[in-house]
């Protein structure tokens, strides 16, 4: 979700995808009272029209109130209902945040979350074609007070146009990862409080690291498997693309950028990792510069430490 969390701007983040910057979604009701997409922008989850039967619930979660909507037919993809999946993810995140080391502006987070789960039969014109064609399983838009999460159910479990349905436990784990990743963008937004530069590498690296960190507190996520998976992808990225790392939005880039956070956490603890965000909050121009200011690690030193972690 949010990076560049100002009141006048919002940012959309895809999961394992490039970022797309957009302004706030604008919409207007048609003659039937249904809100439609205008100017090629994204409707809020509360304004979207779903196909067929739907459910709507309000959840009082440890990280803020959640308004959840979903198409009933997406339930076939998962062992848990979207409601149960969201509750478990929020509880796991809360346990992670209260483990220690997270700043108060995060542990006291009370953001409003609007979440929608939809299927492939979503009425047209509500989601920009550029997003749907990219097969995003989840994305998020937000500001300081409110965050919108969109979950494309079939893309979570089978990719774009996939027909293979994994067993329920695997689908539930994938769904939990997507939810945690997108909420992770909101956590980073709270860390930065609308300040700091817009850096894809940092924002997606943080959210991917957050998946791995929260997995240790989740009954659904297999911590060792997830961490090993991202290390495997990152190691492949390091071996096949030597030279200065440039984030280009591939799955390997997400994994590699998360290793910066894994490395800092291992060497300096969670509190040390977030001291980097304190410098960004104070005006440090970039993630790399903040790391150097805090730990005197040059770019080459940082890459050396990442290499050590991966090998």
KAWO-V621291 format. One record per pair of residues at least 24 apart in sequence whose C-alpha atoms are under 6 Angstrom apart, sorted by the first residue. I is the first residue (numbers start at 1). J is the second residue. Records with the same first field share a line. If there is no record, write none. Layout:
BEGIN
I->J  J
END
This chain:
BEGIN
1->140  141  182  185  186
2->142  185  186  189
3->189
4->194
5->143  144  194
6->194
7->143
10->142
11->141
12->140  141
13->139  140
14->136  138  139
15->138
16->251
17->249
18->249
37->126
40->128
42->127
45->116
50->122
51->122
63->109  110
64->110  111  112
65->112
66->113  114
67->114
68->115  116
69->116
70->116  117  118
71->118
74->119
78->168  171  172
79->168
92->217  218
93->214
96->214
101->270  271
111->145  146
112->146
113->146  147  148
114->148
115->148  149  150
116->150
117->151  152
118->152
119->153
135->160
173->220  221
180->211
181->207  211
184->210
192->281
195->281
196->280
201->247  257
205->254  257  258
208->258
209->258
230->255
END
